[in-house]
Amino acid sequence: MGIPRSAGILLHPTSLPGPHGIGALGPDAHRFLDFLTDAGMKIWQMLPLGPTGYGNSPYQCFSAFAGNPLLVHLPGDAGDSPADTVDFPRVILHKRALLHEAIVALIPGDGYHAFVAKQGWWLEDYALFMALKDAHGGVAWTDWEPGAALRNPAALDQWRSTLAPEIEQYRRGQALFFAQFDTLRQAARERGISLMGDVPIYVAHDSADVWANRSLFKLDADGRPLVQAGVPPDYFSATGQLWGNPIYDWDEMASQGYDWWIRRMRSAFERFDLVRIDHFRGFESYWEVPAGEATAENGRWVKGPGAGLFDAITAALGPLPIIAENLGLITPEVELLREHLGFPGMSILQFAFSITGEPNTFLPHTFPRERVVYTGTHDNDTTVGWWESTGEGDSTRSAEDVAREKEHALRYLGADGREMHWSLIRAAMASVADTALIPMQDVLGLGSEARMNLPGRPSGNWAFRFSWDQLTPWITRRLRDFATLYER
C-alpha cells in the first residue's frame, strides 16, 4: 500500500518530558501531538512498546503483544526529573510502586471485562508468565521449577490458584496501558497524525511468547535455544551483533499457517497506522549463530520463509502499509523479495557520503518515491555527533575516510558545516522519497550524549529524554516551513 507524501518525527514515548522520571502516554504525549500538528508533521514513529527486560531494550521484551507498564501515565505531583536521561533502576522501583497503588484502587468495569475477553488469547499467558517470573525471583523461565517452566497442566493450574491476585494485577496493568494508548491514538487521528509502530523480527527468549509457544522456536528439551539470532560484521559493528534471540522453527510456523505471525501483525495494526518491520532481511535469509558463541562472527546464512509468510498475512488481513528495514548486508534476493511485496525500504543520510567506490544508494538523487528516508535511526549517532566524529576508535573507517566523507557531504549538500542537522533534515524533506522521518535528537540539534542506542553496548542505552524548553517556536516554524515548501 502506498504512503502519502509526508514527514514525521521518531521519538520513543520514554523520551517524553513528564513526572516520575520517564515519559508516558499522558498529557505530555498529547502535547507532543500538538507540536507535530504545529510543525506540519504527519507521522509519529515509536520504537516497540512492549514491557522491557534486560538492558531496558524495547527490542528485548517480555511479550510481543503486551504494553510497557512504565509508559502508563499516573497522576501526582512528582515533578519532572531534572535529568535528561531515564534512570531506569530508580524509575522502575518508583513507578512500579505507584502503578501497584493505582491498580489496587481500580474498580473493573465493563470496559475492563471487554478488554480481557478480547485480548485473553495473549493476555492470560502474559499475566501468568509475569506472575511466575516474580514468584521465581525474576530469573529466566528456563530456571523456574520444572512444572512451571515446561508448562505441566497440573502445575500451571496450581500456580494460577496460588498467584491469582498477582495475575489479576498484571491484567489490570495492561488494561490501563491500552486504555491510555487508545485515547492517544484517537487524539492523533483527530489531528490527522499517523502513529507508526515497530515490529522486531525476533522476540526475546525470556518472554511469554517463547514460554507459551516452545514448538515454534529452535529449542532443546529444556527450552534453551539451540541457535541464536544476530547479524555478521557490518558498518554498525566489526564483530557483528549477537542479539541472543531464539530463532523460529519456520517449518513448524508454516505447518500452522503462520497463525502466530498473523496474530502478531493483526495486533500491531490494531494499534498503529503504519508498521516498520525491523531486520526485514531475516525473512529472506537469517544469520544463525550456535548457542554459546560470544560474538556473531561464527554463524551461517539460512533461508527464511520468504514471500510465503507475507502471502499468508495478506490473505488474512489484506494489504498492509509495511515499511521494510533493509539496512546492513542486503543481497539482491532481499531487495527482490521487498519489491515483490511492495514494501518501501529505508535510506539513511548519514550513510550517504561514504567513499567506497561503489554506487551509493543512500544519496537522495538515487531514491525512488517508494522510500523512507531518515537522517539517522535509533541505532545511529545523532547527526551532530556523527558530524563531529573524527573517526578515532572506529574500526570500520579511518580518520582520512571521515575527512573525505565530510568534504563529500559539504559539496553534495551545498552546506558550510555549521548546522549539519538542518542540512540533512532539509535534504530528507526535499528528496523525492514519499516519507521523511527525523529523530527528535536531530530536530533539537543534540550531540552524541543524546544517542538512543549504541549497538553492542551492554548498558547506557534507551535513556534519552528531552525537555519542552529545548523545543523552541523557531524549531517548530522551521519544520513547518520545510513541510510546506516540499509539500509534505
N, C-alpha and C positions, 0 to 999 in steps of 0.2 A: 504494500500500500504506500502511495506517495505521501510525503510530509510537506505541507505548505511551507514556502519560504519564510523563515523565522529565525529568531535569535533567542538565547536564553542564558541562564546562569547555572553553573554547577556548584551546589552548596549542600553538604550533608546537614540535616537538622541539628545534630550535636554541636555544630559550629555557630548556631544562632546565639545572640545575646539572651539574657534572661536570668531568673533566680536559680538557686540550687546548684550553680557551678557547671551547668550543661544546658545546651539548647533543648527545646521541647516543642510539642505540637500545639502550643497555646497562643497567647496574644502576640508574641514576637514572631511566630511563624506567619500569622495573619498580617502583621506589619510588613514582613518581607514580601508577601504577595502585593501589598500596596506599592512598595518600592519597585517591584518588577513591572507593575502597571505603569507607574510614572516614568520608568526608564524605557518603555516600549518593548520590554522583553515578553516573550510569549511562552517560554518553557522554563520550568524549574526542574533541573535534574538532581536527583538524590542518589546516594550510594545505597546498597542493600539495607533494609530496615529491620532485619532480624535481631533477636537477642544475642548479644556478642559474648564470646567466651574468652579463650586465651588470647592475650595481646590486645583485646578490645577491638579486634578487626571485624568490620562489617562483612568481610568475606570468609569468616570462620564463625558461623552462628549455630546456636543450639537447635534451630529449626529453620527450614526454608519457607515456612508458612506463617510463623508467629511474628509479632511485633516486639521491638525492644522496649521493655517497661521503663528504661531510663528516659525514654522520649515522652512519657506521659506527663502532661502539664499538671502540676499540683499547685494550688493557691498557697499563699503565705508570703510573709514579708521577710524572706531570707536575704533579700538584697542580691544584686548581681555580683558574681565573682569578680574580684579586681584583676584576676589573671587573664591573659589572652589565650590560655590553653585549658583543657579539661584535666583536672587532677582525678583520674579515674578511680584510684583506690578510695580517696576521700568521698567522691561523689557517689560511688556505689553504696558505701555504708550509710551515708546520709540519706540518699534518696530512697533506698530500699526500705528504710525505717518509716519514712513519710508515706510511701506507697502502701505499706502494710496497714498503717493507720487509716488511710483513705479507703482501702478495700474493706476493712472491718466495719467502717461506717456506711458502706454502700448497701442499700436495700435493693436487691434484684427485682426488676420489674419485667414487663412484657418484652421490652427490647433486649434485655439480657437473655431471657429464655429463648427468644428467637435466634439470637446470635449463637448460643450454644447448640441449638438444634441444627442450624445451617452449617456451622463450622466444626461440628463434632468429629467429622472424619479425620481431621488432623489434630484438633484441639485436645481430645481425650488422650491421645498418645503423648502429646507435648506436655500436658499438665502432669500426667503420671511420671513421665521422664524427669521433669524438673524436681518434682517432689522426691522421687527416688534418689536423684543426684544429691539433694540436700541431706537426705537421710544417710547417705554414704559418705558424708564429709566433702562432697564436691569432686570426688575422683571420677575418672572416665568410666563409662558404663561397663567396659570390659573388666574392671576391677571390683564391680559390685558382687554381692553374694550370687552364686550361680543361678538360682531360681529367677531372680530379677534380671540378671544380665542376659540370660538366654530365653527369657520370656516364657517360663513354665506357667501354664494357665492357672494351676492351683496357687502357685506362689504369687502371681500377679493379683489374683482375687484377694488373697490375704493382705497384700500391700495396699490395695485400693481401700480396703476397710480400715487398715491402720492409719493410712495417710489421708483419709477423706477430707479433713479440714484444710490441709496443705494443698491438696489437688484443687479444691474449690478456690483457694486463694489465687492460684495460677490461672484458672478460668476467668475469674473476675478481672485480673490484671490485663488479660487480653481483651476483654470486653471494653475496658476503659480505653486502651490504646486505639482500638478500631473505631470506637465512637468518636474520639478526637480526630483521628485521621479522616474519617468520612466527612466530618464537619469542615476540615481543612480542604479536602478535595472539592466539596461543594462550593466553598468560597473561591477557590481557584477557577472553577467553571464559570461562576458568575462574573469573573474578571476576564474571561477569555484566555486563561493561562492553562497550559497543559502540564501535568505532572509526569515526569519521566523517571521510571524506575530502572533498577539494575538487577539482572538475574545472573549470578555466577554459574558457570557450567557445573562446578562441583559443590558438594556440601561437606561440612566438617564431619570427621569420623565420630567425634563425641557429640552426637546430635540425636534428636528424636527420630530424624529421618532414617539414619542408618540403623539405629537400635530397633526400630519397628519394621524395617524392610531389609533384613540382612541378605535375603536371596537376590536382591538387586545389585549387590556390590561384591567385588572380589575379596572375600574374607576367608580366614581359616575357621576351623570348627569352633574356636573360642571367640570369634568375632573380630579378630585383629586383622588389619589389612595385609594382604599378600603382596600388593604393589601399591605405589603411591604416586600421586599426580605432581606435575611440575612442568617446567619448560627448560630446554637446554640453554647454554650460554647465548646471550644476545646483547643488544645495546643497553638493556636495563642492568644486566649482571654478567660478570665474566665467568662465574661458575654456575650460571643458570639460576632458576628459582625452584627450590624444593618446597612445595606447598604442604605436602603430607596428607592431602585429602585421599580418601579411598577412591578407587576407580570403579565405574559402573560395570556390571556384567551386561553388556549391551545385547547379547543373545537372549538373556532372560527378559530384559526390558522389551525386546521385540516380540517375544512369545506372549507377553501380556498386553500387546497392542500399544505399548508406550503409555500405558494408563497413568503412571506416576508423573511423567512429564506433561501429559495433557492437563492433569490436575494442577501441576505447578504453574503452567502458563495461564490457565484459566484464573487461578488465584492472583497472579501478577496483574492481569488486565482487569480484574475487579477493583484494583487499587490505582492503577496508572493508565494514562492515555497512550504513552509510548514506553517501550522497554528496550534497553540495551542489554544484549547478551554478552557477558564477559567471556573472553577466551573462545570466541567462535571457532577458531581453527581446530580446536579439540574435537569438534563434531566430524571433521573430515579425517584427521589423524591426530592422535594424542600421544604425549610423551609419558611413557610408563617407566617408573624407576623402582627397582626392587626394594622391598621393605628393609630397613636397616641402613640404607645409604645415607651419608652425611651431607652430600650435595646432590644436585640434579645432573651432574655430568655423565654418570654411567647409566643412561636409560636407553630406550629404543622407541621408535615410532610404531604405533599400532593403528590400524584403520578403525575409524569411528563409525557411527550409524549412518552418516551422510544424509541424503535427502529423505530417506525413509522415515526418520524421526519427524521431520518438519512436515512431510506429507500427512502423517497421522495427526499432527497437531492442527494443521489447516483443515483436514477433513472433519475434525471435531469442533473447531472453534471459528473457522473461516479465516480469511486473510487478516493478518495482524501487522500493525506498524512496529516492526522489529528493526533495531539497529545492530549490526554485527561488529563487535570489537575485533578487528582484523590486524592487530599490531604484532610485532615480533617476527619470527621466521615464517613468512607466509609464502606458500607454494602456489604455482598456477592452479593446482587442483582445489585449493581452498578458495581461490577467487572464482573459479568456475562454479563451485557449489554456491557461494554467496550470490553470484549474478543469476544463477538458475533460480534461486529462491526469491530474488528481487529485493534483498536486504541491502540498504546503503551501508557502506563501510566508513571508516574513520580516517582522518588525516590530522597529524599533529604538527603545528607550525614550528615548534622547537626542533623538530627533526628535518625541517625543510632545507637547511643550509649546509648540511654535512657535505664534505668534499670526498666523494667515493669513486668518482669516475663513471658511476652508473647513473642512469636516469633516475631522478628523484621525484617520486610520485606524491611527495608531501608539499611540493611547490604549488601555490594556488593556481597558476596558469595551466596546470595539468588536471585539475579537478573536473569530474563530471558533475552534473547537477545533483545526482543522487549520491550525495556525500555529506557527512557530518564533520565539520572542521572545528578543531579545538586549538587554542593557543598552547595548552598543555592539559594533562589529565591529573587525577589524584595521585598517580604514580610518578609524575614528573616533578622536578623542582618548579618553584614559581618562575614566571617569566623573568622577573627582576633577578632572582637567584641564578637562573640559567645564564642570563646576560653577563652577570658579574663574575661568573666562574672563570677561572684561569686554566682549568684542566688539571690542576695539581691533584694527585691522588686518584685520577681517573684512569683505570686500566684499559679502557676501550678507545681512548683517543689522547693524543699528545697535546702539549701546550701550543705547538705550532699549528696543529689541526684546528684547535679552538680559535686561534687568531685568524686563520683563513676563513673559518665559518663566519666569524663576526664581520669580516670585511665583505663577504658574500651577502650577508644579511643586510648590511647598510646599503649596499649598491642596489640590491633587489627591491628593498622597501622604500628607497629614497629617503632614508632616515638619518638623523645625526647622532643617534645613540642616547639621547638624553631622557626619553620616555619610551623605552622599548616595549613596555607592556601595552601602551596605547598604540604603538606602531603595529604590533601583532594583532591587537584587537581590531584595529581598522582593516588590516589585511584579511582577517577572518570574515568580518562583516561585509567587505567589498567583494569577496570571492563569489564565484558562480554557485558554490555549494548551497543547497537548499537550507541547510541547518548550520548555524554557528553557535557554539557553546563556549562560554568563558568561565573559568574558575573564579570564585569570588576573590581569591587572593590576588589575581591579576587585575580585576576591576579596581582593587584598593591599592595596587602597586606595591605589594609587600614582598620582602626578601625571603631567603631560604629558611629563616626562622619560622615562617608560616607554612612550610611544606606539610601536606597532609600525610604522605606516606613515602618512605624510602624502602623499596623492595629489598628484603633480606635483613633489614634492621630489626632486631628482636623486640625492641621497646621504643617508646617515644613517638609512635605514630598515632594518627587519627585524632589528635588532641586540639587542632586549631580552632580558635573562636575569634569572631570579630566583635566590634562594639559599634553602636549606632553613630557615635560621634566621628568614626572613621568614614562613614558613608555621607559625603557632603552633597549638597544640592548641585554643585558643579559636576560631580561624577555622574549623578543621575541625568542631568541635562546632556552631557556629552554622549552617554549611551543612547539616549533618545534621539539625539541628532544623527548618530550613525544609523540607528534603526530606520529612521525616516529617510535619510539620504540614500541608503542602499535597499530600500523597500523591503524591510523585514518586519 
